[in-house]
Amino acid sequence: MGNNNWRSKMQEFFKKFFRMEIDFETLKSEAELNLDGSDNYDEIKKKLNNEDDSITVYKPDVDDFIQACTNAQFADNPDEKLMMWFSKLYSVLFDFYGFDKLVEKYDDYIPNIPTEDDEATWHCFQLIKYKYFFNDDMDVNEIIATIIQAGETYKINKGRDESEYAYTDEQIRGAIQIFSAPGNAEEMDEEQKEKFKKMLEEGVERELVEAMATKGYALYGGNALYECDWEKSRDLFERLYEITGDAQFANTLGYIYYYGRCNGGVPEYDKAFKYFTCGHMGGYYESAYKLSDMFRLGKGVPVNKKVAIDLVARIYNENLERLEHNEFGCKYADVALRLGSFFENGDVVEKDLFTAYNYYLKAMYAIGKRVDFDYFGDKKVLSNIEKSIDRTRDAILKDDSIELTFADEVDYAFLPCVNHLLDRNRVVRVTMKILNDEEVMITAEGITMSENGEEEVNNFLFSDPIIEEVQLSSKYTFFAEGRFSEIVKKLDNDITIEEGEFSVLVDEINPIFKTDDNNDFSDPITDRTVENIDNFAKMRIDMKKEEPNNPISYQFMYLNNMEFELDCVDYKLKKGKLVIDESTVDEKMENDEK
């Protein structure tokens, strides 16, 4: 009887704690229990719970969580107030109260709205837990507003049929995230689609940006939920841009007007130019190259081909770097396609079909990586690239004035990928190893230096239009027939190259060779340069004598100087001999040794 009287007395104090009306120390004092101290756990639990282990002192409900968040909202420091309250709730009362027995329910895709008090309470509890355990950067006012809305929505839904449920902003955003995941929309049954569609429409009415954008892009061409409706799509994006000023929405409007989607197929170039300009100013790549198209072709603006190529050139390297960092959803394919077109037509730069073909090959590689994302319009881009490749290849074969042609092997004075990297202020390590009298193995690695001075190996895109090779890797190995230049032969006078490797670290910023006046070397190759390299080689030979079992590796650095590059090595690169799989290299080496 005494314990029941104690429980009855404590109900008011536990309720006040759960509503954040008293602090934990006050609760402990009134309960006369050391809840987070030395008192026996079983004794405390026995006092708090019934014999069947159910909660009897006080069972918190949704109203308590709403009131707690409201009180925290008006505290001097809401974040600290909520955190201190929740830390005691989670670390001390969680086990005593059996919160772990409450289970939040989900179906395959969309979270169910709680229909029982326990589930609603558990949902509010989990929202606070997410804030402090998984996303501490989340704004406390955002989580407080979410919990209050979740609680109020539960109260509205209580007793309603599921078809009449209201939804919280958080639930709508969560459903959108699930729906937007690849393949999920197609796998939903009709009941799930209708449920999601109802949630989406409710979000659109509240002008939730995520809901408006999801519906807008669904109407943009149509999808599993909505048939295509360009005018409704346009209206949503007009409102979205008005609300957010987001460059993505400006870009989308630019496309709608550029292709006359709401004007019977007749382009509205003035509006397209306006929105593409807004998108470009906001850093949106698609807007930049669509403006380039307009200036190049004079669509809605005077023809200005210099501006056209400048707009594309400015975003080329940025998209190339994104591709090289495995961001395959980037716009590199679209940018490379346009640069190829400039060189194919020669209307802005000097006509160069092989350079055009090279850009088209790289565009094809990039779009091949991107089609997996199934972006709207990618099939059209792929088709345009394929046509450009076929057209340019035929033109090269028919043009007798072009000295170069496609071949199974190509002569090079120096690795083209090295020049490519140097143009972008990178470092490349080139290692050449003689395999036999006629064949050499050449490895190239792209390198950048981290802030702490350590080397980092990065992917880089290598392409060669003559042998029609395009690959993305951090390390390339070429098996080629070649001969070493006079510089390398001079080294060969002192040591047998077959015993080791000749490695070159190329850096256009930090050469180690100096002239007599101690200035950085930047002149064409001279006898002094050869002598410096020769002396460096002799130093390596002395090291070899001291450590005869170690392989020899020559390393030196030099500026990006064309004469020096041409003097470095000549070789024939064969089609199909580019290797990016190290196991293939090892296998090749083993076969050569046999």
SVG drawing of the C-alpha trace seen along z (x, -y; Angstrom):
<svg xmlns="http://www.w3.org/2000/svg" viewBox="-12 -41 92 60">
<polyline fill="none" stroke="black" stroke-width="0.4" points="0.0,0.0 2.9,-2.3 4.4,-1.9 1.1,-2.7 0.8,-5.8 4.3,-6.8 3.5,-6.2 0.4,-8.3 2.4,-11.1 5.1,-10.9 2.9,-11.1 2.8,-14.9 6.5,-15.2 7.4,-12.8 4.8,-14.5 6.5,-17.9 9.9,-16.4 8.7,-15.0 7.2,-18.4 10.5,-20.1 8.8,-22.0 11.2,-20.8 14.8,-19.7 16.2,-16.2 17.7,-17.2 14.2,-18.3 12.7,-15.0 15.4,-13.0 14.8,-15.0 11.0,-14.6 11.2,-10.9 13.8,-10.3 15.7,-8.0 19.3,-8.3 18.2,-7.5 21.6,-8.0 23.7,-7.0 24.3,-4.1 20.8,-3.0 20.0,0.6 18.8,0.8 16.3,3.6 14.8,1.8 14.3,-1.4 12.7,0.5 10.4,2.4 9.3,-0.9 8.7,-2.5 7.0,0.5 4.2,3.0 4.9,6.7 4.4,7.3 7.1,4.7 4.8,2.1 5.2,-1.6 2.8,-2.8 4.3,-5.9 3.7,-8.1 3.7,-7.3 4.7,-10.2 2.6,-10.9 2.7,-13.1 1.4,-16.2 4.3,-15.9 6.9,-16.0 5.1,-18.9 5.1,-20.9 8.7,-20.0 9.8,-21.3 7.6,-24.4 9.3,-25.1 12.8,-24.5 11.9,-26.8 11.4,-29.8 14.5,-29.0 17.5,-31.3 19.6,-28.5 17.2,-26.1 19.9,-23.7 21.5,-23.3 18.0,-23.0 16.9,-20.3 20.2,-18.4 20.4,-18.3 16.8,-17.1 17.2,-14.5 20.5,-13.2 18.8,-12.3 15.8,-10.9 18.0,-8.7 20.8,-7.7 18.9,-7.3 15.2,-6.7 15.4,-4.8 15.8,-1.4 13.6,-2.0 10.8,-3.1 11.1,-0.4 11.2,-2.8 12.9,0.0 9.6,1.9 8.0,-0.7 8.5,0.0 8.2,-2.4 6.5,-0.7 7.3,-1.1 6.1,0.5 8.3,1.1 8.7,-2.5 6.8,-5.2 6.7,-5.6 3.3,-4.9 1.7,-7.7 1.6,-6.4 -1.9,-5.4 -1.1,-4.5 0.1,-6.8 3.2,-4.7 4.3,-4.8 3.8,-8.6 5.7,-9.1 8.5,-6.9 8.6,-8.8 9.2,-12.1 11.8,-10.5 13.7,-9.2 13.7,-12.7 15.5,-14.1 17.9,-11.2 18.7,-11.7 19.6,-15.3 22.1,-14.6 23.4,-11.2 23.7,-11.5 23.3,-15.1 24.5,-17.5 24.8,-20.3 21.0,-20.3 19.5,-23.5 17.7,-23.0 14.8,-25.2 14.3,-23.0 14.1,-19.8 11.8,-21.5 9.4,-22.6 9.5,-19.1 8.6,-17.4 5.8,-19.9 4.4,-19.4 4.7,-15.6 2.8,-15.6 0.1,-17.8 -0.3,-15.8 -0.6,-12.6 -3.4,-14.2 -5.2,-15.3 -4.9,-11.8 -6.0,-9.9 -9.3,-8.2 -9.1,-9.0 -9.0,-6.5 -5.5,-6.2 -6.8,-7.6 -7.5,-10.9 -4.2,-11.2 -2.3,-14.5 1.5,-14.4 4.3,-16.3 7.0,-18.1 9.5,-15.6 7.5,-12.6 6.9,-14.2 10.7,-14.9 11.5,-11.3 9.1,-9.8 10.5,-12.0 14.0,-10.8 12.8,-7.2 10.8,-7.7 13.7,-9.5 16.2,-6.6 16.9,-4.7 14.4,-2.0 12.0,-2.7 9.3,-4.5 9.1,-1.7 8.8,1.0 6.0,-0.7 2.5,0.7 -0.4,-1.5 -1.5,-1.8 1.9,-3.0 2.1,-5.5 -1.3,-7.0 -0.2,-7.3 3.0,-9.0 1.2,-11.3 -1.2,-12.4 1.8,-13.3 3.5,-15.1 0.4,-17.2 0.1,-18.1 3.7,-19.3 3.1,-21.3 0.2,-23.1 2.5,-24.1 5.2,-25.2 7.7,-22.7 10.6,-23.2 11.4,-19.5 7.8,-18.6 7.4,-21.3 10.7,-20.3 9.8,-16.6 6.4,-17.3 7.9,-19.8 10.4,-17.4 7.8,-14.6 5.7,-16.8 8.8,-17.7 8.5,-14.9 6.3,-12.7 7.1,-9.7 5.5,-6.9 3.3,-9.4 2.4,-12.1 1.9,-12.5 3.9,-15.2 2.4,-18.7 4.9,-21.4 2.7,-24.4 2.2,-23.0 5.9,-22.2 6.8,-25.7 4.5,-27.3 6.1,-25.3 9.6,-26.2 8.7,-29.9 7.4,-29.8 10.4,-27.8 12.9,-30.3 10.9,-33.1 11.1,-31.5 14.7,-30.2 16.7,-32.0 18.3,-28.6 20.3,-28.4 19.0,-24.9 15.5,-26.1 16.5,-29.0 18.3,-26.5 15.3,-24.3 13.1,-27.2 15.7,-28.1 15.3,-24.7 11.5,-24.9 11.6,-28.3 14.6,-27.3 12.6,-24.4 9.3,-26.2 7.7,-23.5 4.8,-25.8 4.6,-27.6 3.7,-24.9 7.3,-24.0 8.2,-27.6 11.3,-28.7 11.0,-31.7 14.7,-32.7 14.3,-36.0 13.0,-34.2 15.5,-31.3 18.4,-33.8 17.1,-35.5 17.0,-32.2 20.2,-30.7 22.0,-33.9 20.6,-33.6 21.6,-29.9 25.1,-30.7 25.6,-33.5 24.6,-31.0 27.4,-28.6 25.2,-26.1 27.2,-24.4 24.3,-23.6 23.3,-27.2 26.8,-28.2 26.9,-25.8 23.4,-26.6 24.3,-30.3 27.3,-29.2 24.9,-27.6 22.8,-30.7 25.8,-33.0 27.3,-30.6 24.1,-30.2 22.6,-33.6 19.5,-32.3 17.9,-35.3 21.2,-37.2 23.7,-38.5 26.2,-35.9 29.4,-36.1 31.6,-33.0 34.4,-34.3 31.9,-34.5 30.5,-31.1 33.8,-29.2 34.9,-31.2 31.8,-30.1 32.5,-26.5 36.3,-26.7 35.8,-28.2 33.9,-25.2 35.9,-22.5 38.6,-21.9 36.2,-22.0 34.1,-19.3 37.1,-17.3 38.3,-17.3 34.9,-16.2 35.0,-13.3 38.5,-12.4 37.2,-12.3 34.6,-9.8 31.7,-12.3 30.2,-10.6 27.0,-12.6 28.9,-15.7 28.5,-17.6 31.9,-16.8 30.3,-14.9 28.2,-18.0 31.2,-20.4 33.6,-18.1 31.0,-17.6 30.8,-21.3 34.5,-21.8 34.8,-19.1 32.2,-20.8 34.3,-24.1 37.3,-22.2 35.3,-20.2 33.8,-23.3 36.7,-25.7 34.3,-28.6 36.0,-30.0 39.3,-28.1 41.5,-26.6 39.8,-23.5 41.4,-20.3 39.5,-17.1 41.8,-15.0 41.4,-17.4 37.6,-17.4 37.6,-13.6 39.6,-13.4 37.0,-15.5 34.2,-13.4 35.9,-10.2 36.3,-11.7 32.7,-12.8 31.6,-9.3 33.6,-7.8 31.9,-10.3 28.4,-9.8 28.9,-6.1 29.5,-6.6 26.6,-9.0 23.8,-7.1 23.5,-4.9 22.1,-7.9 19.2,-8.0 19.1,-11.8 16.5,-13.4 18.0,-14.0 21.0,-11.8 19.9,-9.5 19.8,-12.5 23.3,-13.6 24.6,-10.0 23.0,-10.1 24.6,-13.4 28.0,-12.2 27.7,-9.0 26.8,-11.0 29.7,-13.4 32.2,-10.5 31.0,-8.8 30.8,-12.1 34.3,-13.2 35.9,-9.8 34.6,-9.7 35.8,-13.2 39.3,-12.3 39.5,-9.2 38.2,-11.2 40.5,-14.3 43.7,-13.7 45.2,-16.9 45.3,-15.4 48.7,-13.8 47.7,-11.9 45.3,-9.0 44.1,-6.2 46.6,-3.4 47.3,-0.4 50.4,-2.1 51.6,-5.7 55.0,-7.3 55.5,-9.6 58.3,-11.8 56.9,-11.9 53.9,-10.5 50.9,-12.6 49.4,-12.1 52.4,-13.9 51.8,-17.0 48.2,-16.8 49.0,-16.8 51.6,-19.5 49.1,-21.7 47.1,-21.5 49.9,-22.3 50.2,-18.8 53.1,-16.5 53.5,-13.2 55.9,-10.4 57.0,-8.5 58.9,-5.3 60.6,-3.5 61.8,0.0 63.5,1.9 62.1,5.3 64.2,6.5 66.1,5.1 63.0,3.6 60.3,3.2 60.0,0.8 57.4,0.6 56.4,-3.0 54.3,-3.8 52.7,-7.2 51.2,-8.3 49.4,-11.6 50.4,-13.2 49.3,-16.2 50.9,-17.4 48.8,-17.6 49.0,-20.5 51.4,-18.6 53.7,-18.0 52.8,-14.3 52.2,-12.9 48.7,-11.9 48.0,-9.8 44.9,-10.9 42.9,-9.8 43.4,-11.5 41.7,-11.0 44.0,-9.8 43.0,-9.8 44.6,-9.3 42.5,-9.8 45.0,-8.0 44.7,-4.6 41.3,-5.6 42.0,-4.9 40.2,-6.6 40.7,-5.5 40.3,-7.0 42.9,-5.8 45.6,-7.1 48.2,-4.9 48.8,-3.9 51.2,-1.3 52.2,-1.3 54.1,1.5 55.8,-0.1 58.5,0.4 61.0,-2.4 64.5,-3.8 66.1,-6.0 67.4,-9.4 70.9,-10.7 70.4,-11.8 69.3,-8.4 72.1,-6.8 74.6,-8.9 73.4,-7.3 73.6,-4.0 77.4,-4.5 77.8,-4.2 75.3,-1.6 73.2,1.1 69.6,-0.2 68.2,3.3 69.1,3.7 66.8,1.0 64.3,-1.6 64.6,-5.1 62.1,-7.2 61.3,-10.9 59.4,-13.1 58.0,-16.0 57.0,-19.2 56.7,-22.5 57.0,-24.5 59.9,-23.0 62.9,-22.0 66.0,-20.8 68.6,-21.7 70.1,-25.1 72.2,-27.2 75.6,-28.6 73.9,-31.8 71.7,-29.5 68.5,-30.5 65.9,-28.0 66.7,-26.2 64.2,-27.2 66.3,-27.4 66.3,-24.8 68.4,-21.7 72.2,-22.5 75.4,-20.5 75.3,-21.8 71.9,-20.2 73.2,-16.9 76.2,-17.2 74.0,-17.8 71.9,-14.7 75.0,-12.7 76.5,-13.8 73.2,-12.9 73.3,-9.5 76.9,-8.9 75.8,-9.7 73.1,-7.0 75.8,-4.6 77.9,-5.2 74.9,-4.4 74.4,-1.3 78.0,-0.2 77.3,-0.7 74.0,1.2 74.4,3.7 71.2,5.6 68.9,2.5 67.4,1.7 68.4,-1.6 65.9,-4.3 66.8,-7.6 64.7,-10.5 65.0,-14.1 62.6,-17.1 62.5,-19.6 60.3,-22.4 57.7,-21.8 60.0,-22.6 59.1,-21.2 62.7,-20.8 63.6,-18.7 60.5,-16.6 61.3,-15.8 64.8,-14.7 63.6,-12.4 62.4,-9.2 60.9,-8.1 58.6,-5.1 55.7,-3.5 52.5,-3.2 50.4,-0.3 46.6,-0.1 45.2,2.0 48.5,1.9 47.3,-0.6 47.0,1.1 45.3,-0.2 45.1,3.2 48.2,3.9 47.6,7.7 47.9,7.5 51.3,5.7 52.5,8.4 51.5,11.1 53.2,9.4 56.4,9.0 56.3,12.7 55.9,13.8 58.9,11.6 61.1,13.1 60.2,16.6"/>
</svg>
